[in-house]
Amino acid sequence: MNHRFLESLAEGLAALDEAGLRRSLSQLDGRQNPVMVLNGVPVVNLSSNNYLGLAGDPALVQGAANAMSEAGVGAGASRLIAGNLAPHRVFETELANWLGVEAALLFNSGYQANIGVLTALAGPGDVIFSDALNHASIIDGCRLARAETSIYRHLDLADLESRLRARSGTGRKLVVTESLFSMDGDRAPLSGLAELARRHDAILIVDDAHGIGAMGPLGRGLTEGLGPDVLIGPLGKAFGVFGAFVAGSQVLVDWLINRARSFIFTTALPVPVVGALRAALALIRGPVGQERRAALHRWVELFHVELSRVGWALPSAPSHILPLGVTGGDPVKAMAMSRGLAERGVFVHGIRPPTVPVGTSRLRLSLMATLTETQARQAFEALAEIRR
């Protein structure tokens, strides 16, 4: 064993401790419901991205069991070798039909989808225009693509347009953005981005991780009616399962099958996961989805009103992601407040660098449609006390 190596890691961890940036895993038990058990104590769960409350839904459990009884558990290989099984193909067809696009392709996570898309579509001589607050998976995809990356100011269409003009003589141009930003809860100006992309012959890529399933009149996310060139939709949030999809034209999907390394060189999603995804899609596109989205919207409005009333500063356009800033963006204070909430029976995670920029540490609430009035009131009281 290399003791000097271990000592260097221990020193690095000590430095993270001193800066208030060391991370550890919370001990959570139970299904992903509005109430879970944190370190042996029941808490109201305001840290899960399970926006529609589907992660523990009996229909998804049954969908996974049905698929497993028919086709086993593991896919056994990558999709291009021996893992292209009927459940994968059927779900992709159902998903494409629901979204109103020619084709969809499953990836094993949103991270792999973003990396796969960006590295397959861009390379040396191309330029990727990326919002300054894009997710780490997009940042890493830009780096791995080996294209030039031009980072425009967050949500700033004028800055993006000036950068697009300056690269008018370059190769392929890609504009990539989240739809609803995961740590700030604000929305990208998608119609403006689509217009700029058209005007400058750029490819528009939208990661709708926090919109798909949870937003839009039919649950088809924030890009409904927009028609981005590439739609990326992680499936571990409102869908309540795991994986991700890329949707668009058939030629796009065919290209990704041939060039997206994070698709080509990985074993296909397990069969029960795909069975659960099919069950989730059936709920999301039906009356249950409509009811859950309406409930989620009601909670968004109520939380926005109640938290603003006791002094929390919130984004002007409310969403189911609510960032609560702490004084000076202090990471130590953010984690102390998170612990204080847990002591009051409410689980809200503190978010620190490098997830967010230095000096912007915060609490991050994410709401679930299946909250009850009692649970919400407990959360309001705890958040008001912590604010005071």
N, C-alpha and C positions, 0 to 999 in steps of 0.2 A: 504494500500500500504506500502511495506517495504522500507522506505526511506534510511536506511543504505545500503540496497542492491543496490538501484539506485545510491547512492553516490559512491559506490565502482566501478560501471560501468563507471560513469563519470570520476573518477580518472584514470581508465584504458584507456579511450579514450584520456584523456589529455596526458598521457604518450606516447600513439601512436602518437599524434600530435607533441610532442616535438622531437620524434625520426624520424619524417617525414614518418611514416608508417600508418597513419590513411587513411582508404579507404572510398570512397563515390561513389554513382552511377552517371554515366554520363547521361545527359538527351539527348537521341538520338531519332530522329523521322524519319519516312520514311521507305521504304523497305531496306533490307540489300543489298545495291548496292554500286558501287564505290564512289558515292556521297551520303552522308546523311546529316541530319541537327543536329548539336551539339549545344545545348543551344541556339537554334534559328538561327544559322548561318550555311550555307552550307559548308561542308568540304569534302576533299578527304579522303575516308575511308581506312586506312591502318592498321586497328586493327581487322578486321573480319576474321574468319576462313572459310568464305564462298568462298572457293578457286575457284570453277568453276562458281560462280555467279548464282547458282541455287535457292537460298533462296527466291528470288522474281520472279522466272520464271513463266510465265502464265501457262505453262504445269503442274507445280506442284500445282498451285492454282486450276486448273481444275481437276486434279487428286483428290485433297482433296474434292472438291465439289461433284464429281461423287460418291466417296465412301460414303460421308455423305448422299447423296440423297438415296442411296441404303440401308445403314445399320445404319443411325443415327450418333450420335456424340460419346457419351461415350460407352466404352466396358461393363460397368456395374458391372464388377467383375474381379477377378484374372483369369488367363488363366485356372487354375485347377478347378475353380468353374463354372462360366457361361460366361467367357470372351474370350473363344477360338473361335473367329469368323472367318468366311471365309477369310476376308482380311488379317488377320495375317497369316493364314496357307498358302495362295497363295503366299504372299510375301516371306515367309521363303523358300518355294520351289523354287521360281524364283531366289532368292539370292544364295541358295546352288548350283543350276545348273550353274549359272554364275561363281561362285568361283571354281567349279569343286570338290566339297566336298559332303559327304553323306548327311549332314544335317546342318541346321542353326536354331538358336533360338533367338527371339527378347527379348531384355531387355529394360527398360524404360530410361536408360541413360548409357553412358560409365562408369560413376562412379559405378552404380549398377552392370554393367556387370563385372567389375574388382573385386568388392567385392564379388559378387556371385560366380565367378569362383574360386578365391583363397580360400574362406572359404569352398567351396564344395569339393575341390581337396586336401587340406592340413589340417593337424591338429597336435595335440601333437605327437611327435616322428618323424615328417617329417621336412624337411628343405626347405625353399624358398630362392633361390639365386636371389637377386634383384639389378639391376644397381643403383648406388648411386644417379642418377638424375632422377629416375622414378617419374611419376606423383603421386600426392597426393592420388588419388584413389587406386593406386597400393600399396602405403605405408599403407593406412588404411586397405586394404584387407589383407596385411601381418599381421598386428596387430590383426585383428579380427579372423584370421585363427587359432591363438594360436599355430602355428608351430614355430620352430626356424627360425629366419630370418638372413641370412648371406648377408651383403651388400658388393658387389664387386665394385672396382674402376670403374668409368665411362668409358665404352667401352673397359675395360682392360681384354682381353681374358686370359692372363697369370695369373692374380689375380683370375679370376673365376675358372680356372682349378686347381689352388692350393687349393682353397676352396672346390671344388668338391672332390678332392682326399682325403682331410682331413675328409670328411663325408662319406667315402666309406662304413662304416658299419651301416649307419642310415637307416631310413625308406624311404618313398617316397621323391624324390628330384625334385624340380620344379625350372626352370630358367625362370624368367619373365623380360621382357624388353619392352620399347617403340621401335617402328621402327625408326621413325623420332622424335627426342626429341622436345617437344613443346616449350621450352624456349630457346634452344640453336641452333636448326636447324641442328644438326648433326645427322648422321645415325648410328644405331647399326650395328655391324659387324655380320649380320644375318647368313651368311653361316658358319662363324666360330662358332657362338653360336649353330647352328644346329649340327655341327660336334662334339662339346664338349658334347652336350646333348646325342647324340647317343653313344659316347664313354663311358659316365658315367651313362648310363641308366637313364637319367633325362627326365622330361617332359618339352618341350619348349612352353612357352606361349608368344605370341607377341600381343601387343596392337598397331594396325596399324591406330590409330586415324587420323594421319595427312598424311597418305599415301593412304588409301583406297579411290578410286574414282579419286584421283588427280595424282597418280603416277602409273608407270607400263605401258607397251605397250597397255594393254586392260583396264587400270584403276583399275586393281585388286590389286593395292597396291604394297608394297615393299616385300611382302612374296611370290609373284607369282613364282612358280617353287620350292619353298623351302619346303612347306608342314609342317608347325609347328603343333604340337599336338593340340594346341588351338589357334585359331585366333580370336581376339576381334576387332570389327570394329564399333566405334561410328559413328552415322549417322547425326550429327548436323553440320558437317564441309563441306567436298566436296559434300555430298548428299544434304546439304542445308535444312535439316528438323529437326529431333529430334529422340532420341532413340539410340539403339546400337544392335549389334548382336554378338553372339558367334557361330563360325563355326568350323566344324571338323567331326569326325565320328558320326554315329548314336548312338552308345553306350555312347559317351560323352554327347550328347544332352539329351538322356534319363536319364543319371545320374543327370545332372543339373536340369531337370524338377523335380526330386525327392529330390535334396539336396541343390539347390541354393536358399537361403532364400530371396534374393533380387528379385528373380523371383516368388517364390511361394507366398509371402505375399504382393503382390502389385497389384493394378488394372491394367489390360492390357492397352497398348497404345490406345489412342482415335482413332476411325476409320478414321477420316480425315487425321491424321498423317500418317497412314499406306497407305492410298490412295496416298498421296503426295510422300511417299517413293517409291511406285511402279512406279510413273511417273518419279521420279529422276533416278531410276535404268534403265528405258528404255532409257533415254537421255544419261546416263553415258556409257552404253554399245554400243551406236550407234554413228553415225557421229558427233552429237553435242558434245558428250564426247571427241571424238578424237580431234575435233577442239579446244575445250576449254583447254584440257591438253597441246596441242601444243602452244596455246596462253600463258598459264601460264608459260610454260618453257621459252618462249621468254622473258617474263617479268623478270623471275628469272635471266636470263643471263644479261639483260640490267641493272637491278637494281644493280647487283653485280659489274658490270663494273663502273657504274656511282658513286656509293657510295664509292667504293674503290678509285676512282680517286680523290675524295675530302677528303680522309684521314680516312674514317671509316674502322675499322678492322672487317673483316667478316670471317666466316668459310671457309676453303679451298674448301670444296665441297658445292656449293651453293644449296639452296632449297628455297621454297616459304615462309620459316620462316627465318627472318633476324634479329638477335640480334645485337643491337648497344650499346656497352658498354660506360658508362660515367666515367669520371675521378674518380678514387677511389671507384667506385661502390656506389656512394653517393645517397641514396634514395631521398633526398631533391633536388639535382641537376637533377636527372632523371625526377621528376615531374615538375620541372621548365622548363626543355627542352620540355616536353610534352605540357605544356601550351603555350610555345613559338611557337611550331609547329601549335597548334590550332589557334593562332592569325594570322598565315600565311595561314590558310585554309586547314590544313592537320591534320588529327586525327591519332596520334600514341600514344598508351598507354605506360606509364611508368610502369615497372615491378619491384617490391620490395620484400624483405623478408616478409612473409615466402614462397612466391611463388618461389623465387630463394635464394641461400645461401647468408648470410650476406656478404656485401662487393662486391656484384656482381649485384647491381641494374642496370637496362638497359632500353633502348627503345626496343620495340619488333614490328617489321614490319611483317605483313602477307599479302601476295599479292593475288590479285583476277584476274582471267583470263579476266574479262570483263573491265578492266581499258582501258582508251583511252590514246592516245599519249599526249593530252593536260593535262590530270590529272596527268600522270606520270611526265611530265616536271615540273608541279607545285610542285609536291612532291620532285623532285630532287633539285629544287631551294631552297625550304624551308629547306631541310635537310642539304644542303651545308651551308646555312646561320647559322643554329643552330650549325653546326660543327665548324664554324669559331668563 
